[in-house]
């Protein structure tokens, strides 16, 4: 094997691309046969037999790790077509039942293992201290480090008991941001002491629970210098100083926070130099209409070729990349040793979701008929992917769904919706109704149209939701929607 082949294989061994389609494309087959670390599944990869696709990937790359971004709740890939039937983190945190969280983690791990996946990219270990956070929110267990820590540990234990690796994210904490790193580079206005006191404990809890991998965050802080955590040697060095010797995985390098500042290739080289081990390249469908037919291969080659060039020039140490590859291989060997049969676990997601739900105010009695749903929520983030619409469909039960942007709505729009809602069984679907928030202002105007209007809040519970009944479900998955509809059909079953 010549030096170019060796460098290609070394670069491949730390790359984790996404791909287009439900079969293995030619470029991916070749890369897998040349030591590619594995792939990450996204919604577009879910064909009629995902387990068979996983088997083919594992045959092509015996050490390949298949990852899936399966948090439960609002973030699902395995149930992207219908919405998640697993509780989300905010529901579990509100319930604060560690056995429920452990059982939910085990169910997620079991489902991942059943389709041949090796790594669950979860749980979220972020402490959501900024209620404006557009990308974490209900994906976190809560806003208090002790609560989040104990549930992260339970989730890690549950996931890994199924024989797959868990990946706690997003180190050193994405919970105090009000920008989405898919679109911009968030900057923390926190001291290092605040970060260590509030945001790092859940990651330590994950490490203490034996988590096999941790994912970085594309976030900056003034005292770290110019580079975000994913590319920052000092930040990732602190993670190693905790005693963690598992795999450090980058968040997706195609996210704007990295791509627009360093490029996928430049970000890949900097991340490895900083101490990352496995580079998640990202979802090739993220460019939307600008996506090219070969976007997956282009993104992969941008990372691979940049790493090869940096290795050849000496800009990137071969020893550093070999060290990273060794950690990735050890994690692959560990999950390969899992039992061949994943035991079904006792799991009752509906019971968990029912117990996590809160009703504020007096609910009118709804009938089991089609319902008008007015969707006032903010646009979903790329992390949530395609599952965000399912909650509205489930609540409507074949009724009409009206989308109204609270931020952009003018008086005529609001009045038209209020007139339509008057006298009709109506749900106002919201995800941020703090006092003064645009959704709250529109919500108050529409629900004044009649007593039969109920707000279903799939976001964080507001301290003061205003006049009128509110159902806090804390999640936008299918399970949460069904839970809310049951509450509507049996009012006052659980009134706060």
C-alpha positions as CSV (number, residue, x, y, z in Angstrom):
1,X,0.0,0.0,0.0
2,X,1.5,3.3,-1.0
3,X,1.5,6.4,1.2
4,X,-1.4,8.1,-0.6
5,X,-3.6,5.0,0.1
6,X,-2.5,4.9,3.7
7,X,-3.3,8.6,4.2
8,X,-6.8,8.1,2.6
9,X,-7.5,5.2,4.9
10,X,-6.3,7.2,7.9
11,X,-8.5,10.1,7.0
12,X,-11.5,7.8,6.3
13,X,-11.1,6.2,9.7
14,X,-12.3,9.4,11.5
15,X,-15.1,10.4,9.1
16,X,-18.8,9.9,9.7
17,X,-20.8,11.2,6.7
18,X,-24.4,11.2,5.9
19,X,-25.6,10.0,2.5
20,X,-28.6,10.3,0.1
21,X,-31.0,7.5,-0.6
22,X,-32.0,4.2,0.9
23,X,-29.2,2.1,-0.7
24,X,-25.5,2.4,-0.5
25,X,-24.1,4.7,-3.2
26,X,-20.9,3.8,-5.0
27,X,-18.7,6.4,-3.4
28,X,-19.9,5.2,0.1
29,X,-19.3,1.5,-0.7
30,X,-15.7,2.3,-1.8
31,X,-15.1,4.4,1.3
32,X,-16.4,1.7,3.6
33,X,-14.0,-0.8,2.0
34,X,-11.2,1.7,2.7
35,X,-11.7,2.0,6.5
36,X,-14.5,4.7,6.6
37,X,-15.5,5.0,10.3
38,X,-19.2,4.6,9.4
39,X,-22.3,6.6,8.5
40,X,-25.0,8.6,10.2
41,X,-28.7,7.9,9.3
42,X,-31.1,10.7,8.6
43,X,-34.7,10.7,7.6
44,X,-34.0,10.3,3.9
45,X,-32.3,6.9,4.5
46,X,-35.3,5.2,6.0
47,X,-36.3,2.7,3.4
48,X,-38.6,-0.3,3.7
49,X,-35.8,-2.5,5.3
50,X,-33.4,-0.4,7.3
51,X,-32.0,-3.4,9.0
52,X,-30.9,-4.9,5.6
53,X,-29.2,-1.6,4.7
54,X,-27.3,-1.7,8.0
55,X,-26.3,-5.3,7.3
56,X,-24.9,-4.2,3.9
57,X,-23.0,-1.3,5.5
58,X,-21.5,-3.6,8.1
59,X,-20.5,-6.2,5.4
60,X,-18.7,-3.5,3.4
61,X,-17.1,-2.0,6.5
62,X,-16.9,-4.6,9.3
63,X,-15.9,-1.9,11.8
64,X,-18.3,0.7,10.6
65,X,-20.3,2.5,13.2
66,X,-23.9,3.5,12.2
67,X,-25.2,6.5,14.1
68,X,-28.7,7.7,14.4
69,X,-29.9,11.1,15.8
70,X,-32.7,9.5,17.9
71,X,-33.5,11.6,21.1
72,X,-37.1,10.7,21.4
73,X,-39.8,13.3,21.4
74,X,-39.3,16.2,19.0
75,X,-36.1,14.8,17.5
76,X,-36.5,11.5,15.7
77,X,-35.1,9.9,12.6
78,X,-36.5,6.4,12.9
79,X,-40.1,7.8,13.2
80,X,-39.6,10.8,11.0
81,X,-42.6,9.8,8.8
82,X,-45.1,9.7,11.7
83,X,-43.6,11.5,14.7
84,X,-42.0,10.0,17.8
85,X,-43.8,7.6,20.0
86,X,-41.2,7.9,22.7
87,X,-41.3,10.7,25.4
88,X,-39.0,13.6,25.0
89,X,-36.4,14.9,27.5
90,X,-38.5,17.8,28.9
91,X,-41.4,15.5,29.6
92,X,-39.1,13.1,31.5
93,X,-37.5,16.0,33.4
94,X,-40.9,17.4,34.4
95,X,-41.9,13.9,35.6
96,X,-38.5,13.4,37.4
97,X,-38.9,9.7,37.5
98,X,-35.5,8.2,36.9
99,X,-36.8,4.7,36.2
100,X,-39.0,6.2,33.4
101,X,-36.0,7.9,31.9
102,X,-33.9,4.7,32.1
103,X,-36.8,2.8,30.5
104,X,-37.1,5.4,27.8
105,X,-33.4,5.3,27.1
106,X,-33.5,1.5,26.9
107,X,-36.4,1.7,24.4
108,X,-34.5,4.1,22.2
109,X,-31.5,1.9,22.3
110,X,-33.5,-1.2,21.6
111,X,-35.1,0.4,18.5
112,X,-31.7,1.6,17.3
113,X,-30.2,-1.8,17.7
114,X,-33.2,-3.5,16.0
115,X,-32.4,-1.6,12.7
116,X,-28.7,-2.3,13.0
117,X,-27.5,1.1,14.4
118,X,-24.6,1.2,16.7
119,X,-24.6,4.7,18.2
120,X,-27.6,6.7,19.5
121,X,-26.6,10.4,19.2
122,X,-28.2,11.3,22.6
123,X,-29.0,12.1,25.3
124,X,-29.0,15.9,25.3
125,X,-26.9,16.9,28.3
126,X,-27.5,20.6,27.9
127,X,-29.0,22.7,30.8
128,X,-31.5,24.9,29.1
129,X,-31.0,28.1,31.1
130,X,-32.1,30.5,28.3
131,X,-35.8,30.2,27.6
132,X,-35.3,31.9,24.2
133,X,-33.1,29.0,23.1
134,X,-34.3,28.1,19.5
135,X,-32.5,24.8,19.1
136,X,-32.5,23.1,22.5
137,X,-35.6,24.0,24.6
138,X,-37.7,20.9,25.2
139,X,-34.8,18.7,24.0
140,X,-33.2,19.3,27.4
141,X,-34.3,17.6,30.6
142,X,-34.6,21.0,32.3
143,X,-32.9,24.2,33.4
144,X,-31.2,23.0,36.7
145,X,-27.9,21.1,36.6
146,X,-28.8,18.6,39.3
147,X,-32.0,17.5,37.5
148,X,-30.4,17.3,34.1
149,X,-27.4,15.4,35.5
150,X,-29.4,12.6,37.1
151,X,-31.6,12.1,34.0
152,X,-28.6,12.2,31.7
153,X,-27.0,9.4,33.7
154,X,-30.2,7.3,33.7
155,X,-30.7,7.8,29.9
156,X,-27.0,6.8,29.2
157,X,-27.5,3.7,31.3
158,X,-30.8,2.8,29.5
159,X,-29.4,3.4,26.0
160,X,-26.2,1.4,26.6
161,X,-27.9,-1.5,28.2
162,X,-29.3,-2.3,24.7
163,X,-25.8,-2.8,23.5
164,X,-25.4,0.4,21.6
165,X,-23.2,3.4,22.4
166,X,-24.8,6.6,23.8
167,X,-23.4,10.1,22.9
168,X,-24.0,12.9,25.4
169,X,-24.3,16.3,23.7
170,X,-23.4,19.2,23.2
171,X,-20.2,19.7,25.2
172,X,-19.6,22.1,27.0
173,X,-23.3,23.0,27.0
174,X,-25.6,24.6,24.3
175,X,-28.3,25.6,26.8
176,X,-27.5,29.3,27.3
177,X,-27.7,30.4,23.7
178,X,-30.4,32.2,21.8
179,X,-28.9,31.4,18.3
180,X,-29.1,28.2,16.4
181,X,-25.7,26.9,15.4
182,X,-27.2,25.4,12.3
183,X,-27.5,28.9,11.0
184,X,-25.1,31.0,13.0
185,X,-22.2,30.9,15.6
186,X,-23.7,31.3,19.1
187,X,-21.6,33.1,21.7
188,X,-21.9,32.4,25.4
189,X,-21.9,35.5,27.7
190,X,-20.8,33.3,30.7
191,X,-17.7,33.1,32.7
192,X,-15.7,29.8,32.9
193,X,-16.9,29.4,36.5
194,X,-20.5,29.7,35.4
195,X,-20.0,27.1,32.7
196,X,-18.3,24.7,35.1
197,X,-20.8,25.2,37.8
198,X,-24.0,25.0,35.7
199,X,-23.3,23.4,32.3
200,X,-20.6,20.8,32.9
201,X,-22.1,18.6,35.6
202,X,-24.4,16.7,33.3
203,X,-21.4,15.7,31.1
204,X,-19.5,14.5,34.2
205,X,-22.6,12.5,35.2
206,X,-22.6,10.9,31.7
207,X,-18.9,10.1,32.1
208,X,-19.5,8.6,35.5
209,X,-22.3,6.5,34.0
210,X,-19.9,5.1,31.4
211,X,-21.0,7.0,28.3
212,X,-19.0,5.9,25.3
213,X,-19.0,9.2,23.4
214,X,-19.6,12.9,23.8
215,X,-20.6,15.3,21.0
216,X,-19.2,18.9,20.9
217,X,-21.0,22.2,20.5
218,X,-20.4,24.8,17.8
219,X,-20.4,27.6,20.4
220,X,-17.9,30.4,21.4
221,X,-17.0,32.3,24.5
222,X,-14.8,35.4,24.7
223,X,-12.4,33.7,27.2
224,X,-11.8,30.7,24.8
225,X,-10.4,32.9,22.1
226,X,-11.7,32.9,18.5
227,X,-12.4,29.2,17.9
228,X,-15.7,27.5,18.9
229,X,-15.6,24.5,21.2
230,X,-15.6,22.0,18.4
231,X,-12.3,23.4,17.1
232,X,-10.8,24.5,20.4
233,X,-7.9,22.6,21.9
234,X,-8.4,24.2,25.3
235,X,-12.1,23.3,25.6
236,X,-11.6,19.7,24.4
237,X,-8.6,19.4,26.5
238,X,-10.7,20.2,29.6
239,X,-12.9,17.3,28.6
240,X,-10.0,14.9,28.5
241,X,-8.8,16.3,31.9
242,X,-12.0,14.9,33.5
243,X,-10.7,11.4,32.7
244,X,-13.0,10.8,29.7
245,X,-11.2,8.5,27.2
246,X,-14.1,7.7,25.0
247,X,-14.8,9.1,21.6
248,X,-15.2,12.9,21.1
249,X,-17.6,13.4,18.2
250,X,-18.1,16.7,16.5
251,X,-21.5,18.1,15.8
252,X,-22.1,18.3,12.1
253,X,-19.4,20.2,10.2
254,X,-21.9,21.3,7.5
255,X,-23.7,23.5,10.0
256,X,-23.3,27.2,9.3
257,X,-21.3,27.9,12.5
258,X,-18.4,25.8,11.0
259,X,-19.1,25.7,7.3
260,X,-19.4,29.5,6.8
261,X,-16.4,30.3,8.9
262,X,-13.9,27.5,8.2
263,X,-15.5,25.3,5.5
264,X,-16.1,21.6,6.0
265,X,-12.5,20.7,5.1
266,X,-11.0,23.4,7.2
267,X,-13.3,22.6,10.1
268,X,-12.3,18.9,9.9
269,X,-8.6,19.6,10.1
270,X,-9.0,22.0,13.0
271,X,-11.4,19.7,14.9
272,X,-8.9,16.8,14.7
273,X,-6.0,19.1,15.8
274,X,-8.1,20.2,18.7
275,X,-8.7,16.7,20.0
276,X,-11.9,15.5,18.3
277,X,-11.9,11.8,17.2
278,X,-14.9,11.3,15.0
279,X,-16.1,14.0,12.5
280,X,-19.8,14.1,11.9
281,X,-20.1,15.7,8.4
282,X,-23.8,16.2,8.5
283,X,-27.0,15.8,6.6
284,X,-26.6,16.3,2.8
285,X,-30.2,17.4,2.5
286,X,-29.6,20.5,4.7
287,X,-29.0,22.9,1.8
288,X,-32.6,22.4,0.8
289,X,-33.3,23.6,-2.7
290,X,-29.6,24.3,-3.1
291,X,-28.7,20.7,-2.6
292,X,-26.8,19.1,-5.5
293,X,-27.4,15.6,-6.7
294,X,-24.0,14.5,-5.4
295,X,-24.1,16.7,-2.2
296,X,-23.3,13.7,0.0
297,X,-20.1,12.8,-1.9
298,X,-19.0,16.4,-2.2
299,X,-19.3,17.0,1.5
300,X,-17.4,13.7,2.3
301,X,-14.6,14.5,-0.2
302,X,-14.3,18.1,1.2
303,X,-13.5,16.6,4.6
304,X,-11.4,13.7,3.4
305,X,-9.2,15.6,1.0
306,X,-8.5,18.4,3.4
307,X,-7.4,15.9,6.1
308,X,-5.2,14.0,3.6
309,X,-3.6,17.3,2.5
310,X,-3.0,18.3,6.1
311,X,-1.4,15.0,6.9
312,X,0.8,15.1,3.9
313,X,2.0,18.6,4.6
314,X,2.6,17.9,8.3
315,X,0.0,20.5,9.3
316,X,-1.9,17.7,11.0
317,X,-0.1,15.0,13.0
318,X,-0.4,11.4,11.9
319,X,0.0,10.4,15.5
320,X,-3.0,12.6,16.5
321,X,-5.3,11.1,13.8
322,X,-4.1,7.6,14.5
323,X,-5.0,8.1,18.2
324,X,-8.5,9.3,17.2
325,X,-8.9,6.3,14.9
326,X,-7.9,4.0,17.7
327,X,-10.6,5.4,20.0
328,X,-13.2,5.0,17.2
329,X,-12.2,1.4,16.6
330,X,-12.4,0.5,20.3
331,X,-15.9,1.9,20.4
332,X,-16.8,-0.1,17.3
333,X,-15.3,-3.3,18.9
334,X,-17.3,-2.7,22.1
335,X,-20.7,-2.4,20.3
336,X,-19.9,-5.4,18.1
337,X,-19.6,-7.5,21.3
338,X,-23.3,-6.7,22.1
339,X,-25.8,-9.6,22.3
340,X,-27.2,-10.7,19.0
341,X,-30.8,-10.5,20.3
342,X,-32.1,-7.3,22.0
343,X,-34.5,-8.2,24.7
344,X,-37.9,-6.4,24.7
345,X,-38.1,-4.1,27.7
346,X,-41.2,-3.1,29.8
347,X,-42.0,0.3,28.4
348,X,-45.2,2.3,28.6
349,X,-44.6,5.6,26.8
350,X,-48.3,6.7,27.0
351,X,-48.2,6.3,30.8
352,X,-45.0,8.4,31.0
353,X,-46.5,11.1,28.7
354,X,-49.8,11.2,30.6
355,X,-48.0,11.7,33.9
356,X,-45.8,14.4,32.5
357,X,-48.7,16.4,31.2
358,X,-50.1,19.5,33.0
359,X,-53.4,21.2,32.5
360,X,-53.7,24.8,33.6
361,X,-57.2,26.3,33.8
362,X,-60.6,24.8,33.1
363,X,-60.8,22.7,29.9
364,X,-63.9,22.7,27.9
365,X,-65.2,19.3,26.9
366,X,-64.1,18.4,23.5
367,X,-65.9,15.8,21.3
368,X,-64.0,13.2,19.3
369,X,-64.5,15.0,16.0
370,X,-62.2,16.8,13.6
371,X,-60.7,19.9,15.2
372,X,-59.4,23.2,13.9
373,X,-55.7,23.6,14.7
374,X,-54.2,27.0,14.5
375,X,-50.4,26.5,14.4
376,X,-48.6,29.6,15.9
377,X,-45.3,27.9,16.5
378,X,-41.9,29.2,15.5
379,X,-40.4,27.5,12.4
380,X,-38.7,24.2,13.3
381,X,-34.9,23.9,13.4
382,X,-32.9,21.6,11.3
383,X,-32.3,19.4,14.3
384,X,-36.0,18.7,14.5
385,X,-36.0,17.8,10.8
386,X,-39.3,16.6,9.4
387,X,-41.2,15.5,12.5
388,X,-42.6,19.0,13.5
389,X,-45.8,18.8,11.5
390,X,-47.1,15.5,13.0
391,X,-48.3,17.0,16.2
392,X,-50.7,19.3,14.4
393,X,-52.0,16.5,12.2
394,X,-52.6,14.3,15.3
395,X,-54.4,17.1,17.2
396,X,-56.6,18.0,14.2
397,X,-57.9,14.4,13.8
398,X,-58.8,15.1,10.2
399,X,-59.7,18.7,10.9
400,X,-58.2,21.7,9.2
401,X,-54.8,23.1,10.1
402,X,-54.1,26.8,9.7
403,X,-50.5,28.0,9.9
404,X,-50.2,31.6,11.2
405,X,-46.8,33.2,11.9
406,X,-47.2,35.1,15.2
407,X,-44.1,37.2,14.3
408,X,-45.5,38.3,11.0
409,X,-49.3,38.3,11.4
410,X,-51.2,41.5,10.8
411,X,-54.5,42.5,12.4
412,X,-56.5,41.2,9.4
413,X,-54.9,37.8,9.6
414,X,-55.5,37.4,13.3
415,X,-59.1,38.6,13.0
416,X,-59.8,36.2,10.2
417,X,-58.5,33.2,12.3
418,X,-60.4,34.4,15.4
419,X,-63.7,34.5,13.4
420,X,-63.1,31.0,12.1
421,X,-62.3,29.7,15.6
422,X,-65.5,31.3,17.1
423,X,-67.9,28.5,17.9
424,X,-65.7,25.8,16.5
425,X,-63.7,23.2,18.5
426,X,-60.2,24.8,18.2
427,X,-56.7,24.1,19.4
428,X,-54.1,26.8,19.3
429,X,-50.7,25.1,18.9
430,X,-47.9,27.1,20.5
431,X,-44.3,26.7,21.7
432,X,-43.4,30.0,23.4
433,X,-46.1,31.9,25.3
434,X,-44.1,33.9,27.8
435,X,-45.6,37.3,28.6
436,X,-44.8,39.7,25.7
437,X,-43.8,36.9,23.2
438,X,-45.5,37.3,19.8
439,X,-47.3,34.0,20.2
440,X,-48.7,35.1,23.5
441,X,-50.1,38.3,22.0
442,X,-51.8,36.4,19.1
443,X,-52.9,33.6,21.4
444,X,-54.7,36.1,23.7
445,X,-56.5,37.8,20.8
446,X,-57.7,34.5,19.2
447,X,-58.9,32.7,22.3
448,X,-61.0,35.7,23.3
449,X,-63.2,34.7,20.4
450,X,-64.9,31.9,22.5
451,X,-64.7,29.6,25.4
452,X,-64.1,26.5,23.4
453,X,-60.5,27.4,22.5
454,X,-57.6,25.6,24.2
455,X,-53.8,26.3,23.9
456,X,-51.6,23.2,23.5
457,X,-48.1,24.2,24.4
458,X,-45.4,21.9,23.0
459,X,-42.6,24.2,24.2
460,X,-41.3,25.1,27.7
461,X,-44.0,25.8,30.2
462,X,-44.5,29.6,30.7
463,X,-44.5,31.0,34.2
464,X,-47.8,32.9,33.4
465,X,-49.7,31.6,30.4
466,X,-52.4,34.2,30.6
467,X,-56.2,33.8,30.6
468,X,-57.6,30.6,29.3
469,X,-56.8,26.9,29.5
470,X,-53.4,25.6,28.5
471,X,-52.2,22.0,28.2
472,X,-48.4,21.8,28.7
473,X,-47.2,18.7,26.9
474,X,-43.5,19.8,26.5
475,X,-42.9,18.0,23.3
476,X,-43.9,18.0,19.6
477,X,-43.9,14.2,19.0
478,X,-46.8,12.0,18.0
479,X,-47.0,10.6,21.5
480,X,-47.3,14.1,23.0
481,X,-50.1,15.0,20.6
482,X,-52.1,11.8,21.4
483,X,-51.6,12.6,25.1
484,X,-53.0,16.1,24.6
485,X,-55.9,14.9,22.7
486,X,-56.8,12.4,25.4
487,X,-56.7,15.3,27.9
488,X,-59.1,17.3,25.7
489,X,-61.5,14.4,25.5
490,X,-61.4,13.9,29.3
491,X,-61.2,17.4,30.7
492,X,-59.9,18.2,34.1
493,X,-58.4,14.7,34.5
494,X,-55.2,16.4,35.6
495,X,-55.7,20.1,36.4
496,X,-52.8,21.9,37.9
